[in-house]
């Protein structure tokens, strides 16, 4: 797709996908932008504008075919095909994410767990054994890994991320308390700062 899509639009696509999935579970086959807007608390105009970036998908007088739109948004998000995921750092957050990602959800398959702490080697979480970082290179060579989830202490994050990238993984979901700036520039990084989210909640609570 040549057209540049804004980050704001992209950030709303997973929410559309989630709501459409719920509609499918409830047996709803079609929905208008007006009805969808009432469920999502977003204007019908915004929904139409967002979807028009990718072709529209609606029909005049009919609305949206829920299953078709769900599938199309899945393709837009790249989750129509299963992506293999590993977690590097199996502390509290890593452990919780490992349990969250098993069974496979929304096209993401957790296939490996890694930690530098030798005491954790061999520990099993949701049927997957934790491996040492010494085994990391061999694992990535033998297995197709699409995304690495990084949950190590911030002092170690950059070095570990560089090792991840050096082994051919170009997408990192980063939970370390640092924004990564890596030597290889064509790496896609999503920085997740949980405390910042909590601070935004605090602000909104105090200014509602």
Phi and psi restraints in degrees (value plus and minus 20) as a CYANA .aco file:
   2 UNK   PHI    -100.9   -60.9
   2 UNK   PSI     -50.8   -10.8
   3 UNK   PHI     -87.7   -47.7
   3 UNK   PSI     113.3   153.3
   4 UNK   PHI    -100.3   -60.3
   4 UNK   PSI     100.1   140.1
   5 UNK   PHI    -119.6   -79.6
   5 UNK   PSI     115.5   155.5
   6 UNK   PHI     -88.4   -48.4
   6 UNK   PSI     133.8   173.8
   7 UNK   PHI     -82.9   -42.9
   7 UNK   PSI     -53.0   -13.0
   8 UNK   PHI     -82.8   -42.8
   8 UNK   PSI     -61.7   -21.7
   9 UNK   PHI     -85.6   -45.6
   9 UNK   PSI     -67.8   -27.8
  10 UNK   PHI     -78.8   -38.8
  10 UNK   PSI     -57.8   -17.8
  11 UNK   PHI     -86.4   -46.4
  11 UNK   PSI     -42.4    -2.4
  12 UNK   PHI    -108.3   -68.3
  12 UNK   PSI     -37.4     2.6
  13 UNK   PHI     -82.4   -42.4
  13 UNK   PSI     -62.4   -22.4
  14 UNK   PHI     -80.8   -40.8
  14 UNK   PSI     -51.6   -11.6
  15 UNK   PHI     -89.1   -49.1
  15 UNK   PSI     -62.1   -22.1
  16 UNK   PHI     -77.6   -37.6
  16 UNK   PSI     -65.1   -25.1
  17 UNK   PHI     -79.5   -39.5
  17 UNK   PSI     -62.9   -22.9
  18 UNK   PHI     -85.7   -45.7
  18 UNK   PSI     -66.1   -26.1
  19 UNK   PHI     -86.1   -46.1
  19 UNK   PSI     -60.9   -20.9
  20 UNK   PHI     -84.4   -44.4
  20 UNK   PSI     -57.5   -17.5
  21 UNK   PHI     -81.2   -41.2
  21 UNK   PSI     -60.2   -20.2
  22 UNK   PHI     -86.3   -46.3
  22 UNK   PSI     -58.4   -18.4
  23 UNK   PHI     -82.9   -42.9
  23 UNK   PSI     -61.3   -21.3
  24 UNK   PHI     -81.9   -41.9
  24 UNK   PSI     -61.6   -21.6
  25 UNK   PHI     -83.2   -43.2
  25 UNK   PSI     -48.6    -8.6
  26 UNK   PHI    -110.6   -70.6
  26 UNK   PSI     -12.5    27.5
  27 UNK   PHI      57.5    97.5
  27 UNK   PSI      -2.7    37.3
  28 UNK   PHI    -106.6   -66.6
  28 UNK   PSI     102.6   142.6
  29 UNK   PHI    -114.9   -74.9
  29 UNK   PSI     -48.0    -8.0
  30 UNK   PHI    -164.9  -124.9
  30 UNK   PSI     137.6   177.6
  31 UNK   PHI    -174.4  -134.4
  31 UNK   PSI     125.0   165.0
  32 UNK   PHI    -106.1   -66.1
  32 UNK   PSI     141.5   181.5
  33 UNK   PHI     -83.0   -43.0
  33 UNK   PSI     -51.5   -11.5
  34 UNK   PHI     -85.7   -45.7
  34 UNK   PSI     -67.6   -27.6
  35 UNK   PHI     -85.9   -45.9
  35 UNK   PSI     -59.4   -19.4
  36 UNK   PHI     -85.9   -45.9
  36 UNK   PSI     -57.5   -17.5
  37 UNK   PHI     -84.3   -44.3
  37 UNK   PSI     -56.6   -16.6
  38 UNK   PHI     -88.4   -48.4
  38 UNK   PSI     -55.0   -15.0
  39 UNK   PHI     -91.6   -51.6
  39 UNK   PSI     -56.5   -16.5
  40 UNK   PHI    -117.3   -77.3
  40 UNK   PSI     -26.6    13.4
  41 UNK   PHI      37.7    77.7
  41 UNK   PSI      27.8    67.8
  42 UNK   PHI    -161.5  -121.5
  42 UNK   PSI     127.5   167.5
  43 UNK   PHI     -88.3   -48.3
  43 UNK   PSI     129.3   169.3
  44 UNK   PHI     -82.1   -42.1
  44 UNK   PSI     -55.5   -15.5
  45 UNK   PHI     -81.9   -41.9
  45 UNK   PSI     -61.2   -21.2
  46 UNK   PHI     -85.0   -45.0
  46 UNK   PSI     -61.3   -21.3
  47 UNK   PHI     -79.8   -39.8
  47 UNK   PSI     -67.3   -27.3
  48 UNK   PHI     -83.9   -43.9
  48 UNK   PSI     -61.2   -21.2
  49 UNK   PHI     -82.7   -42.7
  49 UNK   PSI     -64.6   -24.6
  50 UNK   PHI     -79.8   -39.8
  50 UNK   PSI     -69.6   -29.6
  51 UNK   PHI     -91.5   -51.5
  51 UNK   PSI     -47.6    -7.6
  52 UNK   PHI     -85.8   -45.8
  52 UNK   PSI     -40.8    -0.8
  53 UNK   PHI     -82.5   -42.5
  53 UNK   PSI     -42.8    -2.8
  54 UNK   PHI    -137.2   -97.2
  54 UNK   PSI     -10.8    29.2
  55 UNK   PHI     101.7   141.7
  55 UNK   PSI     -31.1     8.9
  56 UNK   PHI      77.1   117.1
  56 UNK   PSI     -85.0   -45.0
  57 UNK   PHI      54.4    94.4
  57 UNK   PSI     -33.8     6.2
  58 UNK   PHI    -111.6   -71.6
  58 UNK   PSI     145.1   185.1
  59 UNK   PHI    -146.2  -106.2
  59 UNK   PSI     114.1   154.1
  60 UNK   PHI     -76.3   -36.3
  60 UNK   PSI     106.7   146.7
  61 UNK   PHI      61.3   101.3
  61 UNK   PSI     -27.2    12.8
  62 UNK   PHI    -134.6   -94.6
  62 UNK   PSI     -60.0   -20.0
  63 UNK   PHI      74.5   114.5
  63 UNK   PSI    -161.4  -121.4
  64 UNK   PHI    -134.5   -94.5
  64 UNK   PSI     115.3   155.3
  65 UNK   PHI     -94.4   -54.4
  65 UNK   PSI      95.4   135.4
  66 UNK   PHI     -81.0   -41.0
  66 UNK   PSI     -69.0   -29.0
  67 UNK   PHI     -84.5   -44.5
  67 UNK   PSI     -62.6   -22.6
  68 UNK   PHI     -84.2   -44.2
  68 UNK   PSI     -64.7   -24.7
  69 UNK   PHI     -85.9   -45.9
  69 UNK   PSI     -58.7   -18.7
  70 UNK   PHI     -79.2   -39.2
  70 UNK   PSI     -64.8   -24.8
  71 UNK   PHI     -85.0   -45.0
  71 UNK   PSI     -62.8   -22.8
  72 UNK   PHI     -85.1   -45.1
  72 UNK   PSI     -60.0   -20.0
  73 UNK   PHI     -88.4   -48.4
  73 UNK   PSI     -54.7   -14.7
  74 UNK   PHI     -79.0   -39.0
  74 UNK   PSI     -60.0   -20.0
  75 UNK   PHI     -86.7   -46.7
  75 UNK   PSI     -61.6   -21.6
  76 UNK   PHI     -79.8   -39.8
  76 UNK   PSI     -61.0   -21.0
  77 UNK   PHI    -101.0   -61.0
  77 UNK   PSI     -27.3    12.7
  78 UNK   PHI      57.4    97.4
  78 UNK   PSI       1.1    41.1
  79 UNK   PHI    -130.2   -90.2
  79 UNK   PSI      -2.4    37.6
  80 UNK   PHI     -96.3   -56.3
  80 UNK   PSI     -40.6    -0.6
  81 UNK   PHI    -135.9   -95.9
  81 UNK   PSI     122.3   162.3
  82 UNK   PHI     -85.2   -45.2
  82 UNK   PSI     114.0   154.0
  83 UNK   PHI    -131.7   -91.7
  83 UNK   PSI     111.1   151.1
  84 UNK   PHI    -102.5   -62.5
  84 UNK   PSI     113.2   153.2
  85 UNK   PHI    -145.3  -105.3
  85 UNK   PSI     121.7   161.7
  86 UNK   PHI    -142.7  -102.7
  86 UNK   PSI     138.7   178.7
  87 UNK   PHI    -137.3   -97.3
  87 UNK   PSI     107.9   147.9
  88 UNK   PHI    -132.4   -92.4
  88 UNK   PSI      90.3   130.3
  89 UNK   PHI      88.0   128.0
  89 UNK   PSI      82.5   122.5
  90 UNK   PHI    -131.9   -91.9
  90 UNK   PSI      30.0    70.0
  91 UNK   PHI    -101.0   -61.0
  91 UNK   PSI    -171.8  -131.8
  92 UNK   PHI     -80.3   -40.3
  92 UNK   PSI     -68.4   -28.4
  93 UNK   PHI     -88.5   -48.5
  93 UNK   PSI     -65.4   -25.4
  94 UNK   PHI     -80.2   -40.2
  94 UNK   PSI     -61.9   -21.9
  95 UNK   PHI     -81.9   -41.9
  95 UNK   PSI     -65.9   -25.9
  96 UNK   PHI     -83.7   -43.7
  96 UNK   PSI     -61.3   -21.3
  97 UNK   PHI     -85.9   -45.9
  97 UNK   PSI     -56.2   -16.2
  98 UNK   PHI     -81.8   -41.8
  98 UNK   PSI     -59.9   -19.9
  99 UNK   PHI     -91.1   -51.1
  99 UNK   PSI     -54.8   -14.8
 100 UNK   PHI     -87.3   -47.3
 100 UNK   PSI     -57.8   -17.8
 101 UNK   PHI    -104.2   -64.2
 101 UNK   PSI     -24.2    15.8
 102 UNK   PHI    -137.9   -97.9
 102 UNK   PSI     101.6   141.6
 103 UNK   PHI     -93.5   -53.5
 103 UNK   PSI     152.6   192.6
 104 UNK   PHI     -73.8   -33.8
 104 UNK   PSI     116.8   156.8
 105 UNK   PHI    -146.5  -106.5
 105 UNK   PSI     114.7   154.7
 106 UNK   PHI      26.6    66.6
 106 UNK   PSI      21.8    61.8
 107 UNK   PHI      65.0   105.0
 107 UNK   PSI      -9.1    30.9
 108 UNK   PHI    -133.5   -93.5
 108 UNK   PSI     106.8   146.8
 109 UNK   PHI    -136.7   -96.7
 109 UNK   PSI      96.1   136.1
 110 UNK   PHI     -97.2   -57.2
 110 UNK   PSI     100.8   140.8
 111 UNK   PHI    -141.7  -101.7
 111 UNK   PSI     -26.5    13.5
 112 UNK   PHI    -182.1  -142.1
 112 UNK   PSI     128.5   168.5
 113 UNK   PHI    -149.6  -109.6
 113 UNK   PSI     116.0   156.0
 114 UNK   PHI    -157.0  -117.0
 114 UNK   PSI     124.7   164.7
 115 UNK   PHI    -175.3  -135.3
 115 UNK   PSI     127.0   167.0
 116 UNK   PHI    -100.0   -60.0
 116 UNK   PSI     -34.7     5.3
 117 UNK   PHI     -97.9   -57.9
 117 UNK   PSI      94.8   134.8
 118 UNK   PHI     -82.5   -42.5
 118 UNK   PSI     -43.2    -3.2
 119 UNK   PHI     -88.2   -48.2
 119 UNK   PSI     -41.0    -1.0
 120 UNK   PHI    -111.4   -71.4
 120 UNK   PSI     -31.5     8.5
 121 UNK   PHI     -81.2   -41.2
 121 UNK   PSI     110.4   150.4
 122 UNK   PHI      70.0   110.0
 122 UNK   PSI     -33.2     6.8
 123 UNK   PHI     -83.7   -43.7
 123 UNK   PSI     119.8   159.8
 124 UNK   PHI    -128.5   -88.5
 124 UNK   PSI     108.9   148.9
 125 UNK   PHI    -145.0  -105.0
 125 UNK   PSI      99.2   139.2
 126 UNK   PHI      32.3    72.3
 126 UNK   PSI      17.9    57.9
 127 UNK   PHI      64.7   104.7
 127 UNK   PSI     -17.4    22.6
 128 UNK   PHI    -135.3   -95.3
 128 UNK   PSI     109.8   149.8
 129 UNK   PHI    -106.9   -66.9
 129 UNK   PSI     119.5   159.5
 130 UNK   PHI     -93.4   -53.4
 130 UNK   PSI     111.6   151.6
 131 UNK   PHI    -129.3   -89.3
 131 UNK   PSI     139.5   179.5
 132 UNK   PHI    -100.6   -60.6
 132 UNK   PSI     141.3   181.3
 133 UNK   PHI     -86.3   -46.3
 133 UNK   PSI     -40.2    -0.2
 134 UNK   PHI     -85.2   -45.2
 134 UNK   PSI     -42.6    -2.6
 135 UNK   PHI    -114.6   -74.6
 135 UNK   PSI     -22.2    17.8
 136 UNK   PHI     -83.5   -43.5
 136 UNK   PSI     -69.8   -29.8
 137 UNK   PHI     -81.3   -41.3
 137 UNK   PSI     -63.9   -23.9
 138 UNK   PHI     -84.4   -44.4
 138 UNK   PSI     -59.5   -19.5
 139 UNK   PHI     -83.7   -43.7
 139 UNK   PSI     -67.3   -27.3
 140 UNK   PHI     -88.2   -48.2
 140 UNK   PSI     -45.0    -5.0
 141 UNK   PHI     -93.9   -53.9
 141 UNK   PSI     -54.3   -14.3
 142 UNK   PHI    -110.4   -70.4
 142 UNK   PSI     -37.2     2.8
 143 UNK   PHI    -148.4  -108.4
 143 UNK   PSI     122.5   162.5
 144 UNK   PHI     -96.5   -56.5
 144 UNK   PSI      94.1   134.1
 145 UNK   PHI    -135.9   -95.9
 145 UNK   PSI     104.0   144.0
 146 UNK   PHI    -115.8   -75.8
 146 UNK   PSI     -56.8   -16.8
 147 UNK   PHI    -157.6  -117.6
 147 UNK   PSI     117.0   157.0
 148 UNK   PHI    -131.4   -91.4
 148 UNK   PSI     111.9   151.9
 149 UNK   PHI    -118.1   -78.1
 149 UNK   PSI     101.3   141.3
 150 UNK   PHI    -125.3   -85.3
 150 UNK   PSI      97.1   137.1
 151 UNK   PHI    -153.6  -113.6
 151 UNK   PSI      23.4    63.4
 152 UNK   PHI    -117.7   -77.7
 152 UNK   PSI     145.0   185.0
 153 UNK   PHI     -77.3   -37.3
 153 UNK   PSI     130.0   170.0
 154 UNK   PHI     -83.2   -43.2
 154 UNK   PSI     -48.3    -8.3
 155 UNK   PHI     -85.8   -45.8
 155 UNK   PSI     -46.7    -6.7
 156 UNK   PHI    -118.4   -78.4
 156 UNK   PSI     -29.8    10.2
 157 UNK   PHI     -79.9   -39.9
 157 UNK   PSI     -66.5   -26.5
 158 UNK   PHI     -85.3   -45.3
 158 UNK   PSI     -65.5   -25.5
 159 UNK   PHI     -83.2   -43.2
 159 UNK   PSI     -62.7   -22.7
 160 UNK   PHI     -87.0   -47.0
 160 UNK   PSI     -60.1   -20.1
 161 UNK   PHI     -82.7   -42.7
 161 UNK   PSI     -59.9   -19.9
 162 UNK   PHI     -82.2   -42.2
 162 UNK   PSI     -57.9   -17.9
 163 UNK   PHI     -87.1   -47.1
 163 UNK   PSI     -60.2   -20.2
 164 UNK   PHI     -78.6   -38.6
 164 UNK   PSI     -68.9   -28.9
 165 UNK   PHI     -86.4   -46.4
 165 UNK   PSI     -58.4   -18.4
 166 UNK   PHI     -82.5   -42.5
 166 UNK   PSI     -41.9    -1.9
 167 UNK   PHI    -119.3   -79.3
 167 UNK   PSI       1.1    41.1
 168 UNK   PHI      70.6   110.6
 168 UNK   PSI     -10.4    29.6
 169 UNK   PHI    -118.5   -78.5
 169 UNK   PSI     107.1   147.1
 170 UNK   PHI    -137.5   -97.5
 170 UNK   PSI      -1.4    38.6
 171 UNK   PHI    -159.4  -119.4
 171 UNK   PSI     104.7   144.7
 172 UNK   PHI    -148.6  -108.6
 172 UNK   PSI     107.7   147.7
 173 UNK   PHI    -116.9   -76.9
 173 UNK   PSI      84.7   124.7
 174 UNK   PHI    -121.8   -81.8
 174 UNK   PSI      94.3   134.3
 175 UNK   PHI    -122.1   -82.1
 175 UNK   PSI     -21.6    18.4
 176 UNK   PHI     -87.8   -47.8
 176 UNK   PSI     130.0   170.0
 177 UNK   PHI    -101.2   -61.2
 177 UNK   PSI      34.5    74.5
 178 UNK   PHI    -178.8  -138.8
 178 UNK   PSI     120.4   160.4
 179 UNK   PHI    -102.6   -62.6
 179 UNK   PSI     101.4   141.4
 180 UNK   PHI     -96.9   -56.9
 180 UNK   PSI     116.8   156.8
 181 UNK   PHI    -149.7  -109.7
 181 UNK   PSI      76.5   116.5
 182 UNK   PHI    -117.7   -77.7
 182 UNK   PSI     138.7   178.7
 183 UNK   PHI     -87.3   -47.3
 183 UNK   PSI     -53.7   -13.7
 184 UNK   PHI    -107.9   -67.9
 184 UNK   PSI     101.7   141.7
 185 UNK   PHI    -110.7   -70.7
 185 UNK   PSI     -37.1     2.9
 186 UNK   PHI    -112.4   -72.4
 186 UNK   PSI      18.5    58.5
 187 UNK   PHI    -125.5   -85.5
 187 UNK   PSI     112.7   152.7
 188 UNK   PHI    -110.8   -70.8
 188 UNK   PSI     102.8   142.8
 189 UNK   PHI    -145.3  -105.3
 189 UNK   PSI     110.3   150.3
 190 UNK   PHI    -132.9   -92.9
 190 UNK   PSI      87.9   127.9
 191 UNK   PHI    -105.7   -65.7
 191 UNK   PSI     107.8   147.8
 192 UNK   PHI    -135.4   -95.4
 192 UNK   PSI      93.6   133.6
 193 UNK   PHI    -133.7   -93.7
 193 UNK   PSI      79.1   119.1
 194 UNK   PHI     -84.2   -44.2
 194 UNK   PSI     -57.3   -17.3
 195 UNK   PHI     -87.0   -47.0
 195 UNK   PSI     -57.2   -17.2
 196 UNK   PHI     -82.3   -42.3
 196 UNK   PSI     -58.6   -18.6
 197 UNK   PHI     -83.2   -43.2
 197 UNK   PSI     -60.6   -20.6
 198 UNK   PHI     -85.3   -45.3
 198 UNK   PSI     -57.6   -17.6
 199 UNK   PHI     -85.3   -45.3
 199 UNK   PSI     -58.7   -18.7
 200 UNK   PHI     -83.9   -43.9
 200 UNK   PSI     -59.4   -19.4
 201 UNK   PHI     -81.4   -41.4
 201 UNK   PSI     -63.4   -23.4
 202 UNK   PHI     -81.3   -41.3
 202 UNK   PSI     -64.2   -24.2
 203 UNK   PHI     -80.1   -40.1
 203 UNK   PSI     -69.0   -29.0
 204 UNK   PHI     -84.2   -44.2
 204 UNK   PSI     -56.2   -16.2
 205 UNK   PHI     -83.8   -43.8
 205 UNK   PSI     -61.4   -21.4
 206 UNK   PHI    -100.2   -60.2
 206 UNK   PSI     -31.5     8.5
 207 UNK   PHI    -145.1  -105.1
 207 UNK   PSI       1.6    41.6
